[in-house]
Amino acid sequence: MKLGIIALLAALSAVSAPTDNWAEFRGPGGDGHSDATGLPREWSETKNVAWKTAIHGRGWSSPVVWSKQIWLTTGTPDGKELSVLCLDKDSGKILLDHKLFEVAKPDELWRKFNSYASPTPVLEEGHVYVHFGTYGTACLDAKAGKVLWARNDMPCNHWRGAGSSPIVWQSLLILTFDGYDFQYLTALDKKTGKTVWRADRKHDFGTNDGDAKKGFSTPLVIDVGGKPQLISSASASTMALDPATGKEIWHVMYKGHSPASKILYGNGLVYFTTGAGGEVLAVKPDGTGDVSATHIAWRAKVGAHKPSPLLHEDLLYVVNDGGAATCFDAKTGQQVWKQRVVGSGYSASPLYADGAIWFFAEDGSAMAIQPGREFKELGKSKLEGGTECKMTPAIVGKAIFLRTTDSLYRIEQK
């Protein structure tokens, strides 16, 4: 039986076209864009659901997809057991359910806002990188499901739980640790798991309260003038580092803590939200040192904390935690429109696919709108049964893979 599962995993991990993959948090490029077509504009528990699979435990990591495999993480509600799962994309069948780490005394977390399995895995051909913050990081062989290396010796009191997802750049797996006691980034050799560099946050947080130093943002590597920059948001500051060494290039200061959004880059500008400070900033990335007074192109108050912004063409879309969506001119910061979208509570980030901007509310509601300078609704959906959706979905092919508190759905036009 075990050999049969391994053979099936190997077959499902065959090489596929890039459009078949959603390999990291917010998909190809980490920008929330998919080239999927033919998506349903509306769904419910009984409409346009190809399959629904129960997922044990509690986890807010997003599903990631490579060819015929779907990977996600989960943990027991008390955080003492942390696991990775692999599902068959076509049938929803669980192919692998592997407990990776046991934690004797997990730190307490604010269960209303987080879980012990919130960072999203990152995939590449033949490998799965799974991260649970300080509790453990591992690399698995995607064909056999075998653990190739594992680490659980990187210190951080996340205070409210881990939330930053890992990214892969060249030969490195880059991790973010912004906790109550330690705040740093580190890069591991993705083949061996050994530490290549560690960069401690050295800016002035403006406080000695560790609760105001924590963060949950996921970084992004961009190209500026032919040179790579690793852009990473922390409490009170967003900075650019050399991804090969961890050496700082520039930083910008602001009032705000616990940022959770993924960095965006376009129009020659870096876009991010400041967390509890409630602002969205657009920064020119061609400076050095402290560029707070010289390189902020525009800033706006939006009240967005957990959801990441979405950039499409010359417009930036931001939804705040309460469900108020704002569209900005991405080059100037001028507000184009502001509209309340469907549902209550927002943690998931908006996505673009099939000619629509998609919003996913915590109460299981979803809305598709037409991109553009006028707000136009294209469809509304609702999953019933008291389920919660706090995870950003994956969109691949003609399907939306949407995770809720206890299940993973494949939503597809029938």
C-alpha positions as CSV (number, residue, x, y, z in Angstrom):
1,M,0.0,0.0,0.0
2,K,2.8,2.4,0.9
3,L,4.6,1.7,-2.4
4,G,1.4,2.3,-4.3
5,I,1.0,5.8,-2.7
6,I,4.6,6.7,-3.4
7,A,4.2,5.6,-7.1
8,L,1.0,7.7,-7.4
9,L,2.7,10.7,-5.8
10,A,5.6,10.3,-8.4
11,A,3.1,10.2,-11.3
12,L,1.2,13.2,-10.1
13,S,4.4,15.3,-9.7
14,A,5.3,15.1,-13.4
15,V,6.5,18.2,-15.2
16,S,3.6,20.6,-16.1
17,A,3.2,23.9,-17.8
18,P,3.6,26.9,-15.6
19,T,-0.1,27.7,-16.0
20,D,-0.9,24.5,-14.1
21,N,1.0,25.6,-11.1
22,W,0.2,27.9,-8.1
23,A,3.4,27.4,-6.3
24,E,3.5,30.0,-3.5
25,F,1.4,32.4,-1.5
26,R,-0.7,34.4,-4.0
27,G,0.4,32.3,-6.9
28,P,3.0,32.8,-9.8
29,G,5.1,35.8,-9.0
30,G,3.3,36.2,-5.6
31,D,1.1,38.9,-7.1
32,G,-2.3,37.3,-6.9
33,H,-2.7,36.9,-10.7
34,S,-3.9,33.8,-12.6
35,D,-4.3,33.2,-16.3
36,A,-7.2,30.8,-15.5
37,T,-10.3,31.0,-17.7
38,G,-13.9,29.7,-17.6
39,L,-14.3,30.2,-13.8
40,P,-17.8,30.2,-12.3
41,R,-19.0,33.6,-11.2
42,E,-21.2,32.1,-8.5
43,W,-21.2,29.0,-6.3
44,S,-22.7,27.5,-3.2
45,E,-22.5,24.2,-1.3
46,T,-24.6,22.6,-4.0
47,K,-23.6,24.6,-7.1
48,N,-20.4,24.5,-9.0
49,V,-18.5,22.4,-6.5
50,A,-16.5,19.6,-8.2
51,W,-15.4,18.1,-4.8
52,K,-15.1,18.9,-1.2
53,T,-12.5,17.2,1.1
54,A,-12.5,17.4,4.9
55,I,-9.2,18.6,6.3
56,H,-8.4,17.7,9.9
57,G,-7.0,20.1,12.5
58,R,-6.8,23.9,12.1
59,G,-4.7,25.8,9.7
60,W,-4.8,29.0,7.7
61,S,-2.1,28.3,5.2
62,S,-3.3,28.6,1.6
63,P,-3.3,25.6,-0.8
64,V,-0.5,25.5,-3.3
65,V,-0.6,23.5,-6.6
66,W,2.0,21.8,-8.8
67,S,0.7,19.8,-11.7
68,K,-1.8,17.2,-10.2
69,Q,-0.8,17.8,-6.6
70,I,-2.2,20.2,-4.0
71,W,-0.2,20.8,-0.8
72,L,-1.3,22.4,2.5
73,T,-0.4,22.4,6.2
74,T,-2.5,21.9,9.3
75,G,-2.0,21.5,13.0
76,T,-3.9,20.3,16.0
77,P,-5.8,23.2,17.7
78,D,-3.4,23.1,20.6
79,G,-0.4,23.4,18.2
80,K,1.3,20.2,19.6
81,E,1.3,18.3,16.2
82,L,2.0,20.0,12.9
83,S,1.4,18.2,9.6
84,V,1.6,18.5,5.8
85,L,-1.1,17.0,3.4
86,C,-1.0,16.3,-0.3
87,L,-4.2,15.9,-2.3
88,D,-5.0,14.7,-5.8
89,K,-6.1,17.8,-7.7
90,D,-8.6,16.0,-9.8
91,S,-10.4,13.9,-7.2
92,G,-9.7,15.6,-3.9
93,K,-8.3,12.4,-2.5
94,I,-5.8,12.7,0.3
95,L,-2.6,11.1,-0.9
96,L,-0.3,12.0,1.9
97,D,-0.9,13.0,5.5
98,H,2.4,13.3,7.4
99,K,3.1,14.7,10.8
100,L,6.3,16.7,10.6
101,F,6.8,18.2,14.0
102,E,5.7,17.6,17.6
103,V,5.8,20.7,19.9
104,A,5.8,20.1,23.7
105,K,4.8,23.6,24.8
106,P,3.5,25.8,22.0
107,D,3.2,29.5,22.7
108,E,-0.3,30.8,23.1
109,L,-1.8,32.5,20.2
110,W,-4.9,34.7,19.6
111,R,-7.1,32.0,18.0
112,K,-9.5,34.6,16.6
113,F,-6.8,35.9,14.3
114,N,-4.3,33.0,13.7
115,S,-3.5,29.3,13.8
116,Y,-0.4,27.2,14.3
117,A,-0.3,26.4,10.6
118,S,-0.7,29.7,8.8
119,P,2.5,30.1,6.6
120,T,1.8,28.8,3.1
121,P,4.2,26.2,1.6
122,V,6.2,27.0,-1.5
123,L,6.8,24.5,-4.3
124,E,9.2,23.9,-7.1
125,E,9.8,20.9,-9.4
126,G,10.2,17.9,-7.2
127,H,10.3,19.7,-3.8
128,V,7.9,21.0,-1.2
129,Y,9.1,23.6,1.4
130,V,6.9,23.7,4.6
131,H,7.2,26.3,7.3
132,F,5.6,26.6,10.8
133,G,7.7,29.6,12.0
134,T,9.9,28.8,15.0
135,Y,8.3,25.3,15.4
136,G,9.8,23.9,12.3
137,T,10.8,24.1,8.6
138,A,11.2,21.2,6.3
139,C,11.9,20.2,2.7
140,L,10.1,17.1,1.3
141,D,10.6,15.2,-1.9
142,A,7.3,15.8,-3.8
143,K,7.5,12.4,-5.6
144,A,8.1,10.1,-2.6
145,G,6.8,12.4,0.3
146,K,10.1,11.8,2.1
147,V,11.5,14.5,4.4
148,L,14.9,15.6,3.0
149,W,15.8,17.9,5.8
150,A,14.2,19.7,8.7
151,R,15.0,22.5,11.1
152,N,13.4,23.6,14.4
153,D,16.2,25.5,15.9
154,M,15.4,29.1,14.7
155,P,14.2,31.1,17.7
156,C,11.2,33.4,17.7
157,N,8.3,34.0,20.1
158,H,5.7,34.8,17.5
159,W,3.3,36.0,20.3
160,R,0.2,35.7,18.1
161,G,1.5,32.8,16.0
162,A,3.6,32.7,12.8
163,G,2.2,34.1,9.6
164,S,5.0,34.9,7.1
165,S,5.3,32.5,4.2
166,P,8.6,31.3,2.8
167,I,9.9,32.2,-0.7
168,V,12.5,30.6,-2.9
169,W,15.1,32.6,-4.7
170,Q,17.8,30.9,-6.7
171,S,19.4,28.4,-4.3
172,L,17.9,30.0,-1.2
173,L,14.8,29.4,0.9
174,I,14.1,32.8,2.6
175,L,12.3,32.9,5.9
176,T,10.9,35.8,8.0
177,F,10.9,35.8,11.8
178,D,9.3,38.9,13.3
179,G,8.3,38.1,16.9
180,Y,8.1,39.5,20.4
181,D,11.7,38.8,21.2
182,F,13.6,38.4,17.9
183,Q,13.0,40.1,14.5
184,Y,15.1,38.9,11.6
185,L,15.2,37.3,8.1
186,T,17.3,34.3,7.3
187,A,18.2,32.4,4.2
188,L,18.8,28.6,4.1
189,D,20.5,26.5,1.4
190,K,17.4,24.9,0.0
191,K,19.2,21.6,-0.7
192,T,20.6,21.1,2.7
193,G,18.7,23.4,5.1
194,K,21.9,25.0,6.4
195,T,21.9,28.7,7.2
196,V,23.5,30.9,4.6
197,W,22.9,34.3,6.2
198,R,20.8,36.0,8.9
199,A,19.8,39.7,8.9
200,D,18.6,41.1,12.2
201,R,16.2,44.1,12.0
202,K,18.3,47.1,13.1
203,H,15.8,50.0,12.7
204,D,14.2,51.9,15.6
205,F,10.8,50.3,16.3
206,G,10.0,53.4,18.5
207,T,8.9,51.1,21.4
208,N,10.2,48.4,23.8
209,D,6.9,46.6,23.6
210,G,7.5,43.3,21.8
211,D,3.9,43.1,20.9
212,A,4.4,46.1,18.6
213,K,7.5,44.6,17.0
214,K,5.9,41.4,15.6
215,G,5.0,41.0,11.9
216,F,3.5,38.6,9.5
217,S,4.5,39.9,6.0
218,T,5.8,37.8,3.2
219,P,8.8,39.3,1.2
220,L,9.3,39.6,-2.5
221,V,12.5,39.6,-4.7
222,I,12.4,42.3,-7.5
223,D,14.8,43.5,-10.1
224,V,15.9,47.1,-10.0
225,G,18.3,48.2,-12.6
226,G,19.5,44.7,-13.2
227,K,20.1,44.0,-9.6
228,P,17.9,41.9,-7.2
229,Q,16.3,43.4,-4.1
230,L,14.6,41.4,-1.4
231,I,11.7,43.7,-0.2
232,S,10.5,42.9,3.3
233,S,8.0,44.7,5.6
234,A,8.3,44.8,9.4
235,S,6.7,46.8,12.1
236,A,7.7,50.5,11.6
237,S,9.8,49.9,8.5
238,T,10.0,48.2,5.1
239,M,13.4,47.5,3.7
240,A,15.3,46.2,0.7
241,L,18.1,43.7,1.2
242,D,20.6,42.0,-1.1
243,P,19.0,38.5,-1.3
244,A,22.4,36.9,-1.7
245,T,23.9,38.3,1.5
246,G,21.1,39.9,3.6
247,K,22.8,43.3,3.5
248,E,20.5,46.3,3.6
249,I,20.1,48.6,0.6
250,W,17.4,51.0,1.7
251,H,14.6,51.3,4.2
252,V,11.5,53.5,4.7
253,M,10.0,54.3,8.1
254,Y,6.3,54.7,9.1
255,K,3.9,54.4,12.0
256,G,2.4,50.9,12.0
257,H,3.0,47.4,13.4
258,S,2.2,43.8,12.7
259,P,2.1,44.1,8.9
260,A,0.7,41.0,7.2
261,S,0.5,41.8,3.5
262,K,2.6,40.5,0.6
263,I,4.8,43.1,-1.2
264,L,3.8,44.1,-4.7
265,Y,5.9,45.7,-7.5
266,G,4.9,47.4,-10.7
267,N,5.0,50.8,-12.4
268,G,8.5,51.2,-10.9
269,L,7.0,51.3,-7.4
270,V,6.9,49.0,-4.4
271,Y,3.4,48.7,-2.8
272,F,2.6,47.5,0.7
273,T,0.4,48.1,3.7
274,T,1.8,49.1,7.1
275,G,-0.3,46.8,9.2
276,A,-2.1,48.2,12.2
277,G,-1.1,51.7,11.0
278,G,-3.7,51.3,8.3
279,E,-1.8,52.9,5.4
280,V,-0.8,51.8,1.9
281,L,2.5,53.1,0.6
282,A,4.1,53.3,-2.8
283,V,7.9,53.6,-2.7
284,K,10.5,54.2,-5.4
285,P,13.1,51.4,-4.9
286,D,16.1,53.2,-6.4
287,G,17.5,54.8,-3.2
288,T,20.0,53.9,-0.5
289,G,19.8,54.2,3.3
290,D,16.8,55.9,4.8
291,V,14.6,57.0,2.0
292,S,11.6,58.0,4.1
293,A,11.8,61.7,3.1
294,T,12.7,61.2,-0.5
295,H,11.3,58.1,-2.1
296,I,7.7,57.7,-1.0
297,A,5.7,58.4,-4.2
298,W,2.3,58.4,-2.4
299,R,0.5,57.1,0.7
300,A,-3.1,56.7,1.6
301,K,-5.1,55.8,4.7
302,V,-7.1,52.6,4.1
303,G,-7.4,50.7,7.4
304,A,-6.2,47.5,5.7
305,H,-4.3,45.1,7.9
306,K,-4.4,41.5,6.9
307,P,-5.4,41.4,3.2
308,S,-2.7,42.1,0.7
309,P,-3.2,44.7,-2.1
310,L,-3.8,43.7,-5.7
311,L,-2.2,45.5,-8.7
312,H,-3.8,45.2,-12.1
313,E,-2.6,47.4,-14.9
314,D,-2.7,51.0,-13.6
315,L,-5.0,50.4,-10.7
316,L,-4.3,49.2,-7.1
317,Y,-7.1,47.5,-5.2
318,V,-7.1,47.3,-1.4
319,V,-9.8,45.8,0.9
320,N,-9.7,46.5,4.6
321,D,-10.4,44.0,7.3
322,G,-14.0,45.2,7.5
323,G,-14.8,44.7,3.8
324,A,-14.4,48.2,2.4
325,A,-12.6,48.0,-1.0
326,T,-10.8,51.0,-2.4
327,C,-9.4,51.4,-5.9
328,F,-6.4,53.8,-6.4
329,D,-4.6,55.1,-9.4
330,A,-1.4,53.1,-8.9
331,K,0.9,55.8,-10.2
332,T,-0.6,58.8,-8.4
333,G,-2.4,57.4,-5.4
334,Q,-5.6,59.2,-6.3
335,Q,-8.7,57.4,-5.1
336,V,-10.8,56.2,-8.0
337,W,-13.7,54.6,-6.1
338,K,-14.6,53.1,-2.7
339,Q,-17.2,50.4,-2.2
340,R,-18.2,47.9,0.5
341,V,-18.0,44.4,-0.9
342,V,-19.9,41.3,0.2
343,G,-19.6,39.4,3.5
344,S,-18.2,40.2,6.9
345,G,-14.5,40.2,7.9
346,Y,-11.6,40.0,5.5
347,S,-8.3,38.1,6.0
348,A,-7.9,36.6,2.5
349,S,-6.2,38.7,-0.2
350,P,-8.0,39.7,-3.5
351,L,-7.1,37.9,-6.7
352,Y,-7.3,38.6,-10.4
353,A,-8.4,35.8,-12.9
354,D,-10.6,35.4,-15.9
355,G,-11.3,39.1,-16.3
356,A,-12.4,39.6,-12.7
357,I,-11.2,40.8,-9.4
358,W,-12.2,38.3,-6.7
359,F,-12.8,39.1,-3.0
360,F,-13.2,36.3,-0.3
361,A,-14.8,37.1,3.0
362,E,-14.3,35.3,6.3
363,D,-18.0,34.3,6.5
364,G,-17.8,32.2,3.3
365,S,-19.0,35.0,1.0
366,A,-17.2,35.9,-2.2
367,M,-17.7,38.5,-4.9
368,A,-16.3,39.0,-8.4
369,I,-16.1,42.5,-9.9
370,Q,-15.0,43.9,-13.2
371,P,-11.6,45.6,-13.1
372,G,-11.7,49.2,-13.9
373,R,-12.4,52.8,-12.9
374,E,-16.1,52.0,-12.2
375,F,-17.3,49.5,-9.6
376,K,-19.3,46.8,-11.4
377,E,-20.4,43.5,-9.7
378,L,-20.1,40.3,-11.8
379,G,-21.3,37.7,-9.3
380,K,-21.8,36.8,-5.6
381,S,-21.4,33.5,-3.8
382,K,-21.9,32.0,-0.3
383,L,-20.8,28.8,1.4
384,E,-23.1,27.9,4.3
385,G,-22.8,26.0,7.5
386,G,-20.9,28.5,9.6
387,T,-17.6,27.9,7.8
388,E,-14.8,30.5,7.8
389,C,-12.6,31.4,4.9
390,K,-9.4,33.2,6.2
391,M,-7.1,31.7,3.6
392,T,-6.3,33.2,0.2
393,P,-7.5,30.6,-2.5
394,A,-5.4,29.2,-5.4
395,I,-6.8,29.6,-8.9
396,V,-5.5,27.1,-11.5
397,G,-6.9,26.0,-14.9
398,K,-10.7,26.4,-14.6
399,A,-10.9,25.9,-10.9
400,I,-10.7,27.9,-7.6
401,F,-9.3,25.9,-4.7
402,L,-10.8,27.4,-1.6
403,R,-9.9,26.4,1.9
404,T,-12.3,26.9,4.8
405,T,-12.0,26.1,8.5
406,D,-12.5,22.4,8.0
407,S,-12.5,21.6,4.2
408,L,-10.9,22.2,0.9
409,Y,-13.2,22.9,-2.1
410,R,-12.6,22.6,-5.8
411,I,-15.0,25.2,-7.3
412,E,-15.5,24.7,-11.0
413,Q,-18.2,25.4,-13.6
414,K,-20.4,22.4,-14.2
